[in-house]
Amino acid sequence: MNLSLSGTVVATHQDGTDLDPLWSPRPFLHPVTTLAGTTVTELAPADHRHHLGFGVALPDVSGTSFWGGRTFTREHGSVLLDNHGRQRHLRTLAQGPDHHTALLSWTDPRERELIVEERALRALPLDHRTWVLDVRITLRNTSDQDLSIGSPATNGRPGAGYGGLFWRAPLGPRPPAVTGPDGLRGEQVLHGASVPWLSLAGTTDQDAPWTLLLHQLTPDPDPWFLRAAQYPGTGPALAWDRRRPLPRQTTLRRRLRIAIADGHQDDHPALADAVAALT
């Protein structure tokens, strides 16, 4: 399944069924490209083989990893456990050239369903060099027990509160520049900041400049997990420093818009406003 604008494919949906079980198999988008064709996602890079383009990944749902790789434990640190879950496509609810809505089943290693997710993706035009990916997710606890969402941070590793909607960008010749609202700049400042948006401006190994601006459409934004120097990756964190309860039959909703642009943008606040104003 592809997402297209005016006949140009800008994102390809992968179902993840062929992935290594240790990567917590799941659907994801890759490649995602700018309008000019520059790829701005990364798949299974050498530094983190379980980073899969753009998607939804949680490292700890009541002990099950939907992130892949090692699990951080308070007793033994980062260890490889037999705790990897899987996200499977159940059915498509809506589909067109520029949109796709699907139901996904999240199951634990014993194939017991924990969560049913509705994931809606839409491509929106913005200007001649920018398009916007609009993402809505709904996570419903369909198990027979109360669940909670955790992270390495909630398990004892400070600052590693990752998990949720996550974008892995490609490595370039230098780390991307990171910008946020109110003049905030840099990884050290924006990592953990509960601000509505942040942007990454990078360059590929082929010297193609790109900009990503991720905007949370919520009155109470989650803290941002952010990496720039080590590798380019970011996303709002659902369990930044404390576990998030998900009682049985309750629902968690999130919405994120990502502006995907050729070149380096001059006015990030104006771009953020334009992204939020799209209908």
C-alpha positions as CSV (number, residue, x, y, z in Angstrom):
1,M,0.0,0.0,0.0
2,N,1.3,3.4,-1.0
3,L,0.4,7.0,-0.1
4,S,0.4,9.3,-3.1
5,L,-0.1,13.0,-3.8
6,S,-1.0,14.0,-7.4
7,G,0.2,10.7,-8.6
8,T,3.6,10.8,-6.8
9,V,4.2,8.1,-4.2
10,V,5.5,9.7,-1.0
11,A,5.3,6.8,1.4
12,T,5.2,3.0,1.2
13,H,3.4,0.9,3.8
14,Q,5.2,-2.3,4.8
15,D,3.2,-5.0,6.8
16,G,6.3,-6.3,8.6
17,T,5.4,-9.9,8.4
18,D,8.8,-10.9,7.1
19,L,10.7,-9.4,10.0
20,D,13.0,-11.1,12.5
21,P,10.9,-12.0,15.6
22,L,13.5,-10.2,17.7
23,W,12.6,-7.0,16.0
24,S,9.0,-7.1,17.3
25,P,7.4,-7.4,13.8
26,R,5.0,-4.6,13.0
27,P,3.7,-2.5,10.2
28,F,5.6,0.7,9.3
29,L,6.2,3.3,6.6
30,H,9.4,3.1,4.6
31,P,10.5,4.7,2.4
32,V,9.0,8.0,3.1
33,T,10.2,10.6,0.7
34,T,10.1,14.4,0.1
35,L,8.3,15.6,-3.0
36,A,11.6,15.6,-4.9
37,G,12.2,12.0,-3.9
38,T,14.7,12.3,-1.0
39,T,14.2,9.4,1.4
40,V,13.8,10.6,5.0
41,T,13.3,7.3,6.8
42,E,15.7,4.6,7.7
43,L,15.1,0.8,7.8
44,A,17.0,-1.5,10.1
45,P,20.2,0.5,10.3
46,A,23.4,-1.1,11.7
47,D,23.2,1.0,14.9
48,H,19.7,-0.2,15.7
49,R,18.4,-3.1,13.6
50,H,14.9,-2.8,15.0
51,H,14.4,0.8,14.0
52,L,11.8,0.6,11.2
53,G,11.1,3.8,9.4
54,F,8.0,5.4,10.9
55,G,5.5,3.6,13.0
56,V,4.2,2.8,16.5
57,A,6.5,1.0,18.8
58,L,6.3,0.5,22.6
59,P,9.2,-1.2,24.5
60,D,7.1,-2.4,27.4
61,V,3.3,-3.2,27.5
62,S,3.0,-5.1,30.8
63,G,6.2,-6.9,30.0
64,T,5.8,-7.5,26.3
65,S,8.1,-5.6,23.9
66,F,6.6,-4.1,20.8
67,W,9.9,-2.2,20.2
68,G,12.4,-5.0,19.4
69,G,15.9,-5.6,20.4
70,R,17.0,-5.7,24.1
71,T,14.9,-4.9,27.1
72,F,16.2,-2.7,29.9
73,T,15.6,-4.3,33.3
74,R,16.2,-2.8,36.7
75,E,18.1,-5.9,37.9
76,H,20.3,-6.8,34.9
77,G,20.4,-3.7,32.7
78,S,19.9,-4.2,28.9
79,V,19.3,-7.9,28.1
80,L,17.8,-9.9,25.3
81,L,14.5,-11.5,26.5
82,D,12.0,-13.8,24.9
83,N,9.3,-11.1,25.3
84,H,8.7,-9.8,21.8
85,G,5.2,-9.2,20.6
86,R,3.8,-8.7,17.2
87,Q,1.4,-6.2,15.5
88,R,-0.8,-7.9,12.8
89,H,-3.1,-6.3,10.2
90,L,-6.7,-7.3,10.9
91,R,-8.6,-5.4,8.2
92,T,-8.6,-2.2,6.2
93,L,-11.3,0.2,7.1
94,A,-10.7,2.9,4.5
95,Q,-8.3,3.3,1.6
96,G,-7.5,5.7,-1.2
97,P,-4.4,7.1,-3.0
98,D,-3.7,9.6,-0.2
99,H,-5.1,7.8,2.9
100,H,-5.3,4.4,4.7
101,T,-7.0,3.3,7.9
102,A,-6.5,-0.1,9.3
103,L,-7.2,-2.2,12.4
104,L,-4.1,-3.9,14.0
105,S,-4.0,-6.6,16.6
106,W,-1.1,-6.5,19.1
107,T,-0.3,-9.9,20.6
108,D,2.1,-11.1,23.2
109,P,4.7,-14.0,22.7
110,R,1.9,-16.5,23.5
111,E,-0.3,-15.0,20.8
112,R,-2.7,-13.5,23.3
113,E,-4.2,-10.2,22.1
114,L,-3.4,-7.2,24.4
115,I,-4.4,-4.2,22.2
116,V,-6.4,-3.5,19.1
117,E,-5.2,-0.4,17.3
118,E,-6.9,1.8,14.7
119,R,-4.3,3.6,12.7
120,A,-5.2,6.3,10.2
121,L,-2.7,7.8,7.8
122,R,-3.3,10.6,5.4
123,A,-1.0,12.6,3.0
124,L,-1.8,16.3,2.7
125,P,-0.3,18.9,0.3
126,L,1.2,22.0,1.8
127,D,3.3,23.8,-0.8
128,H,5.6,23.1,-3.8
129,R,8.3,21.6,-1.6
130,T,6.4,20.3,1.5
131,W,3.8,17.7,2.2
132,V,2.3,16.6,5.6
133,L,1.6,13.1,7.0
134,D,-1.3,13.2,9.3
135,V,-1.4,10.2,11.8
136,R,-4.1,9.3,14.2
137,I,-3.8,6.2,16.5
138,T,-6.3,4.7,18.9
139,L,-5.0,2.0,21.2
140,R,-7.7,-0.1,23.0
141,N,-7.0,-2.6,25.7
142,T,-8.8,-5.7,24.6
143,S,-7.2,-8.1,27.0
144,D,-8.8,-9.4,30.2
145,Q,-6.4,-7.5,32.4
146,D,-5.4,-4.0,33.2
147,L,-2.2,-3.1,31.3
148,S,0.4,-0.4,31.6
149,I,2.9,1.1,29.2
150,G,6.5,1.5,30.3
151,S,9.9,2.3,28.9
152,P,13.6,1.8,29.8
153,A,13.3,5.1,31.9
154,T,10.4,3.7,34.0
155,N,12.5,0.5,34.5
156,G,15.6,2.4,35.8
157,R,17.4,4.0,32.8
158,P,17.0,7.8,33.1
159,G,16.4,9.8,29.9
160,A,15.4,6.7,27.9
161,G,11.7,7.2,28.0
162,Y,11.1,6.3,24.4
163,G,8.0,4.6,23.0
164,G,5.0,5.6,20.9
165,L,4.9,7.2,17.5
166,F,8.6,7.1,16.4
167,W,10.4,8.4,13.4
168,R,13.9,7.1,12.4
169,A,15.6,9.4,9.9
170,P,18.7,8.4,7.9
171,L,22.2,9.1,9.0
172,G,24.0,11.9,7.1
173,P,27.4,13.5,7.1
174,R,26.6,15.5,10.2
175,P,23.8,15.4,12.9
176,P,20.6,17.3,12.0
177,A,20.0,20.7,13.5
178,V,17.1,20.6,16.0
179,T,14.7,23.4,16.6
180,G,11.6,23.9,18.8
181,P,9.2,26.7,19.7
182,D,10.2,29.9,21.5
183,G,13.7,29.7,20.2
184,L,14.6,26.4,21.8
185,R,17.5,24.6,20.0
186,G,19.5,21.5,20.4
187,E,19.2,17.9,21.5
188,Q,20.1,18.7,25.1
189,V,17.3,21.3,25.4
190,L,14.5,19.5,23.5
191,H,15.0,16.0,24.7
192,G,12.3,15.5,27.3
193,A,10.6,18.9,26.5
194,S,6.8,18.9,26.6
195,V,6.4,21.3,23.7
196,P,4.0,21.0,20.7
197,W,6.5,20.6,18.0
198,L,10.1,20.2,17.0
199,S,12.0,20.0,13.7
200,L,15.1,18.2,12.4
201,A,17.0,19.7,9.5
202,G,19.5,17.2,8.0
203,T,21.4,16.3,4.8
204,T,21.7,13.0,3.2
205,D,25.0,11.4,2.2
206,Q,24.2,12.6,-1.3
207,D,24.0,16.2,-0.1
208,A,20.2,16.5,-0.4
209,P,18.9,18.7,2.4
210,W,15.6,17.8,4.1
211,T,13.5,19.1,7.0
212,L,11.0,17.2,9.2
213,L,8.7,19.1,11.6
214,L,6.7,16.9,13.9
215,H,3.7,18.5,15.5
216,Q,1.6,17.0,18.3
217,L,-2.1,18.0,17.9
218,T,-3.0,17.9,21.6
219,P,-3.5,20.5,24.3
220,D,-1.1,18.6,26.6
221,P,1.9,17.4,24.5
222,D,3.9,14.4,25.6
223,P,7.6,14.9,26.2
224,W,9.8,14.3,23.2
225,F,12.3,11.5,23.0
226,L,15.1,12.9,20.8
227,R,18.3,11.7,19.4
228,A,20.5,13.8,17.0
229,A,24.2,13.3,17.7
230,Q,24.2,9.5,18.0
231,Y,21.5,8.9,15.3
232,P,18.5,11.0,14.0
233,G,15.3,9.7,15.6
234,T,12.4,11.2,17.6
235,G,8.8,10.8,18.7
236,P,6.5,11.8,21.5
237,A,7.0,9.5,24.6
238,L,4.0,7.8,26.2
239,A,6.0,6.7,29.3
240,W,8.7,9.3,29.7
241,D,9.4,8.9,33.4
242,R,6.4,6.9,34.8
243,R,4.3,4.0,33.6
244,R,1.0,4.9,31.8
245,P,-2.0,2.9,32.9
246,L,-4.2,1.3,30.2
247,P,-7.0,-0.4,32.2
248,R,-9.0,-3.1,30.4
249,Q,-11.4,-1.8,27.7
250,T,-10.0,1.7,27.9
251,T,-8.7,3.7,25.0
252,L,-5.6,5.9,24.4
253,R,-5.6,8.3,21.5
254,R,-2.8,10.3,19.9
255,R,-2.5,12.5,16.8
256,L,0.7,13.7,15.1
257,R,1.4,15.6,11.9
258,I,4.8,15.5,10.2
259,A,5.8,18.1,7.6
260,I,8.3,16.6,5.1
261,A,10.1,19.2,3.1
262,D,12.9,19.5,0.6
263,G,15.6,21.9,1.7
264,H,16.2,23.6,5.0
265,Q,13.3,25.8,6.2
266,D,13.9,29.4,7.2
267,D,10.9,29.9,9.5
268,H,10.1,26.9,11.6
269,P,7.3,28.6,13.7
270,A,5.5,29.6,10.5
271,L,5.8,26.0,9.2
272,A,4.4,24.7,12.5
273,D,1.4,27.1,12.3
274,A,0.8,26.0,8.7
275,V,0.9,22.3,9.6
276,A,-1.6,22.8,12.5
277,A,-4.0,24.9,10.3
278,L,-4.4,22.2,7.6
279,T,-7.9,20.8,7.3
